[in-house]
Amino acid sequence: MERYFDTKDRAALYSGGKIETTLELITNRYIGVNPQYDYTARPFLPGEIIRNKDYRYSADFAQIFPSAPNGSYVYVWGKYWAKEGGELKFTLIPKGPAKIWMNQIQIFATDVVSERYDNTPQAINLPLKKGWNHIVLRFTRTKAGFGGEFGTWLGKLLEFDAFILNEDRHLHNIAVILKPDESFRLMPVFDNGAAFISDTRRDYPLTVPTVQLIDKVRCKPIVTHFGKQLEAVREVVGLSLKLERDVRLEAEPIDPYDDLELGRVKQVISIQSRRYPYLF
């Protein structure tokens, strides 16, 4: 299994191997990083604000409020719990004028370009304080549109990187595509040459068993540990990537790779499939 905690942070180090003490440590950790609040029901109506499969929210207020006059506003409010201060990576795709407030401070406002061209992602760093954070979005009705899509989008990419053990994800291979109408869409995943423990000539020789090498692979761009990076994704947007159960490779060697290198890739897929069963 992949090492999730550093040696000094292991529960066994403090529990002396006692099951009850270990469970108490885990329980106290959960209580420490989660807020205390009562059960909350979150009903929704079809055709209103919907959370998509990628965990972003879609709000087409032109459809929800078809009789709203130009210049009218709709406010969207939500709250986010943070165990410590920092930043929340946020994406807004506006259909018209929009503003964002975080804890009563205006953080962002669209400009003429982003309001004119639909499907133009705006990357925003929202400042977080420890505890509950309140976020308010205001959308204005215009002839161009009314509403938008908002949330985060890096989660699935980082989940996929963890599965294929891509150790070279950075800000130059996370991109968007400019379409002919000058709007944008997210770029398909690319530049995965460092995945599958593929540096067999230097860092990961074929003479060493694959299972021994997996724990040595380090990731980017948030932290260097895949487990901790997935934990960050889970806390911010949730884990949502799904893959086909029947993952196969060609039986014949793929030129210019030989049987040993192809076997390394198959072993990584097999081990990672057992490690991350929720992906299937």
C-alpha positions as CSV (number, residue, x, y, z in Angstrom):
1,M,0.0,0.0,0.0
2,E,1.1,3.6,-0.6
3,R,2.4,5.4,2.5
4,Y,-0.3,8.0,3.5
5,F,1.3,9.3,6.7
6,D,5.0,10.0,7.4
7,T,6.5,7.6,9.8
8,K,6.3,10.1,12.7
9,D,2.6,10.6,12.1
10,R,1.6,6.9,12.2
11,A,-1.2,6.1,14.6
12,A,0.6,2.9,15.6
13,L,3.5,5.0,16.9
14,Y,1.3,6.5,19.6
15,S,-1.2,3.7,20.2
16,G,1.3,0.9,20.8
17,G,-0.6,-1.3,18.4
18,K,-3.8,-1.2,20.5
19,I,-6.9,-1.2,18.4
20,E,-9.0,0.9,20.7
21,T,-6.4,3.6,21.0
22,T,-5.9,3.6,17.2
23,L,-9.6,4.1,16.6
24,E,-9.7,6.9,19.2
25,L,-6.9,8.7,17.4
26,I,-8.7,8.3,14.0
27,T,-12.0,9.5,15.5
28,N,-10.4,12.5,17.2
29,R,-8.7,13.5,13.9
30,Y,-12.0,13.4,12.1
31,I,-13.7,15.5,14.8
32,G,-10.8,18.0,14.7
33,V,-11.0,18.7,10.9
34,N,-14.8,18.6,10.5
35,P,-17.3,21.2,11.9
36,Q,-20.0,20.4,14.4
37,Y,-23.4,20.8,12.8
38,D,-26.7,19.0,12.8
39,Y,-28.0,16.9,10.0
40,T,-28.8,19.0,6.9
41,A,-31.2,18.1,4.1
42,R,-30.3,19.6,0.7
43,P,-33.3,19.4,-1.5
44,F,-33.2,20.6,-5.1
45,L,-35.7,21.0,-7.9
46,P,-35.0,19.7,-11.5
47,G,-34.3,22.6,-13.9
48,E,-32.8,24.8,-11.2
49,I,-29.2,25.0,-9.9
50,I,-27.7,21.6,-10.6
51,R,-24.4,20.1,-9.5
52,N,-22.8,18.4,-12.5
53,K,-20.9,15.1,-12.5
54,D,-17.6,17.1,-12.4
55,Y,-18.9,18.7,-9.1
56,R,-19.3,22.1,-10.7
57,Y,-22.7,23.9,-10.4
58,S,-24.7,25.0,-13.4
59,A,-27.2,27.9,-13.0
60,D,-29.1,29.0,-16.1
61,F,-31.1,31.9,-14.6
62,A,-32.5,32.9,-18.0
63,Q,-34.4,29.5,-17.9
64,I,-35.2,29.7,-14.2
65,F,-36.4,33.3,-14.3
66,P,-37.5,33.8,-17.9
67,S,-39.5,37.0,-17.1
68,A,-36.7,38.8,-15.2
69,P,-36.0,42.2,-16.8
70,N,-32.6,43.2,-18.0
71,G,-30.5,44.7,-15.2
72,S,-32.1,42.5,-12.5
73,Y,-29.9,40.5,-10.1
74,V,-29.8,36.9,-8.7
75,Y,-27.7,36.2,-5.7
76,V,-26.2,32.7,-5.0
77,W,-25.0,32.1,-1.5
78,G,-23.0,29.1,0.0
79,K,-20.5,28.4,2.7
80,Y,-17.3,26.4,2.9
81,W,-15.5,25.0,5.9
82,A,-11.7,25.3,6.1
83,K,-9.7,23.7,8.9
84,E,-7.1,26.4,8.3
85,G,-6.6,29.6,6.3
86,G,-5.5,29.4,2.7
87,E,-6.9,29.7,-0.8
88,L,-9.7,27.9,-2.7
89,K,-9.1,27.4,-6.4
90,F,-12.3,28.4,-8.0
91,T,-13.5,28.6,-11.6
92,L,-16.4,30.7,-12.9
93,I,-17.8,30.5,-16.5
94,P,-20.1,33.4,-16.7
95,K,-23.0,33.9,-19.2
96,G,-23.0,37.6,-18.4
97,P,-21.9,40.1,-15.7
98,A,-21.0,38.5,-12.4
99,K,-19.4,39.4,-9.1
100,I,-18.0,37.3,-6.2
101,W,-17.8,38.2,-2.5
102,M,-15.9,36.1,0.0
103,N,-16.7,36.8,3.7
104,Q,-18.3,40.2,2.7
105,I,-15.3,41.3,0.7
106,Q,-15.6,41.6,-3.1
107,I,-13.0,39.3,-4.7
108,F,-13.9,39.3,-8.4
109,A,-15.9,41.0,-11.1
110,T,-16.2,40.0,-14.8
111,D,-14.9,42.3,-17.5
112,V,-16.2,43.0,-21.0
113,V,-14.3,40.1,-22.6
114,S,-15.5,37.5,-20.2
115,E,-19.1,38.8,-20.3
116,R,-19.1,38.9,-24.1
117,Y,-17.9,35.4,-24.9
118,D,-19.8,32.6,-23.3
119,N,-17.9,29.5,-22.0
120,T,-14.8,31.6,-21.0
121,P,-13.4,30.1,-17.7
122,Q,-12.2,32.6,-15.1
123,A,-9.7,31.2,-12.7
124,I,-10.0,32.8,-9.2
125,N,-8.2,32.3,-5.9
126,L,-10.7,32.7,-3.1
127,P,-9.1,33.6,0.3
128,L,-10.1,31.3,3.1
129,K,-10.1,31.8,6.8
130,K,-10.2,29.1,9.4
131,G,-13.8,27.9,10.0
132,W,-16.8,28.7,8.0
133,N,-16.4,30.9,4.9
134,H,-19.3,32.6,3.1
135,I,-19.3,33.0,-0.6
136,V,-21.8,35.1,-2.5
137,L,-22.1,35.3,-6.3
138,R,-24.2,37.9,-8.1
139,F,-25.4,37.4,-11.6
140,T,-26.9,40.2,-13.7
141,R,-29.5,39.8,-16.4
142,T,-28.5,41.1,-19.8
143,K,-29.2,40.3,-23.4
144,A,-26.0,38.3,-23.6
145,G,-27.0,35.8,-20.8
146,F,-28.0,35.3,-17.2
147,G,-26.1,32.9,-14.9
148,G,-23.1,30.7,-15.2
149,E,-21.2,27.6,-14.2
150,F,-19.0,27.7,-11.1
151,G,-16.9,25.4,-8.9
152,T,-13.5,23.7,-9.4
153,W,-12.1,21.6,-12.2
154,L,-8.7,20.2,-11.4
155,G,-10.0,17.3,-9.3
156,K,-10.5,14.7,-12.0
157,L,-7.1,15.5,-13.6
158,L,-5.3,15.0,-10.3
159,E,-7.2,11.8,-9.6
160,F,-6.2,10.4,-13.0
161,D,-2.6,11.4,-12.3
162,A,-2.7,9.4,-9.1
163,F,-3.9,6.4,-10.9
164,I,-1.3,6.5,-13.7
165,L,1.4,7.8,-11.4
166,N,2.1,10.8,-13.4
167,E,4.9,12.6,-11.6
168,D,5.2,15.6,-14.0
169,R,1.9,17.5,-13.9
170,H,2.7,21.2,-13.8
171,L,1.2,24.6,-14.8
172,H,2.5,24.2,-18.4
173,N,0.4,21.0,-19.1
174,I,-2.8,22.2,-17.6
175,A,-4.5,24.2,-20.3
176,V,-7.6,25.4,-22.2
177,I,-8.4,25.4,-25.9
178,L,-9.4,28.6,-27.8
179,K,-12.4,27.7,-30.0
180,P,-13.2,29.4,-33.4
181,D,-15.9,31.6,-31.7
182,E,-13.2,32.8,-29.2
183,S,-14.7,30.9,-26.3
184,F,-12.7,28.3,-24.3
185,R,-13.0,24.7,-23.3
186,L,-10.8,22.6,-21.1
187,M,-7.9,20.8,-22.9
188,P,-8.0,17.0,-22.9
189,V,-5.4,15.4,-20.7
190,F,-1.9,15.5,-22.3
191,D,1.8,15.2,-21.6
192,N,1.7,12.0,-19.6
193,G,5.1,10.7,-20.7
194,A,6.3,10.5,-17.0
195,A,3.5,8.2,-16.0
196,F,3.5,4.4,-15.3
197,I,7.0,4.6,-13.7
198,S,8.4,4.9,-17.2
199,D,11.9,6.2,-16.5
200,T,13.3,2.7,-16.6
201,R,16.9,3.9,-17.5
202,R,17.5,6.1,-14.5
203,D,15.0,6.4,-11.6
204,Y,13.0,3.2,-12.0
205,P,15.0,0.3,-13.4
206,L,13.2,-2.8,-14.7
207,T,15.4,-4.9,-12.4
208,V,13.5,-3.6,-9.3
209,P,10.0,-5.0,-8.6
210,T,7.2,-2.5,-9.6
211,V,5.5,-2.7,-6.2
212,Q,8.7,-1.5,-4.5
213,L,9.0,1.5,-6.8
214,I,5.5,2.9,-6.5
215,D,6.0,4.4,-3.1
216,K,9.0,6.3,-4.4
217,V,7.0,8.2,-7.1
218,R,6.3,11.9,-6.2
219,C,3.6,14.1,-7.7
220,K,2.9,17.7,-8.5
221,P,1.6,20.5,-8.5
222,I,0.0,20.8,-5.0
223,V,2.1,18.5,-2.8
224,T,4.6,15.7,-3.6
225,H,2.5,12.8,-2.1
226,F,-0.3,11.3,-4.2
227,G,-2.3,10.3,-1.1
228,K,-2.2,13.8,0.4
229,Q,-3.0,15.4,-3.0
230,L,-6.1,13.2,-3.3
231,E,-7.1,14.2,0.2
232,A,-6.9,17.9,-0.8
233,V,-9.1,17.1,-3.9
234,R,-11.6,15.2,-1.7
235,E,-11.9,18.1,0.8
236,V,-12.3,20.8,-1.9
237,V,-14.5,19.2,-4.6
238,G,-14.9,15.5,-3.8
239,L,-13.6,12.5,-5.7
240,S,-15.6,12.0,-8.9
241,L,-13.4,10.3,-11.5
242,K,-14.8,7.1,-13.0
243,L,-12.9,4.7,-15.3
244,E,-13.9,1.7,-17.3
245,R,-13.5,-1.5,-15.3
246,D,-12.0,-3.5,-18.3
247,V,-8.6,-1.7,-18.8
248,R,-6.6,-3.7,-21.3
249,L,-3.4,-3.2,-23.3
250,E,-2.4,-4.8,-26.5
251,A,-1.0,-8.3,-26.1
252,E,1.8,-7.6,-28.6
253,P,4.7,-5.3,-27.7
254,I,4.2,-1.7,-28.8
255,D,7.1,-0.5,-30.8
256,P,9.6,0.8,-29.6
257,Y,8.8,-0.8,-26.2
258,D,9.7,-4.4,-25.3
259,D,7.8,-7.0,-23.2
260,L,9.5,-5.9,-20.0
261,E,8.4,-2.2,-20.4
262,L,4.9,-3.2,-21.4
263,G,4.8,-5.5,-18.4
264,R,5.7,-2.6,-16.1
265,V,2.7,-0.6,-17.4
266,K,0.3,-3.6,-16.9
267,Q,1.6,-4.1,-13.4
268,V,1.0,-0.5,-12.5
269,I,-2.6,-0.6,-13.8
270,S,-3.2,-3.8,-11.9
271,I,-1.8,-2.5,-8.6
272,Q,-3.5,0.9,-8.9
273,S,-6.8,-0.7,-9.8
274,R,-6.7,-2.5,-6.4
275,R,-5.5,0.6,-4.6
276,Y,-8.2,2.9,-6.0
277,P,-11.3,0.6,-6.4
278,Y,-13.7,3.6,-6.1
279,L,-12.5,4.6,-9.6
280,F,-14.4,1.7,-11.2
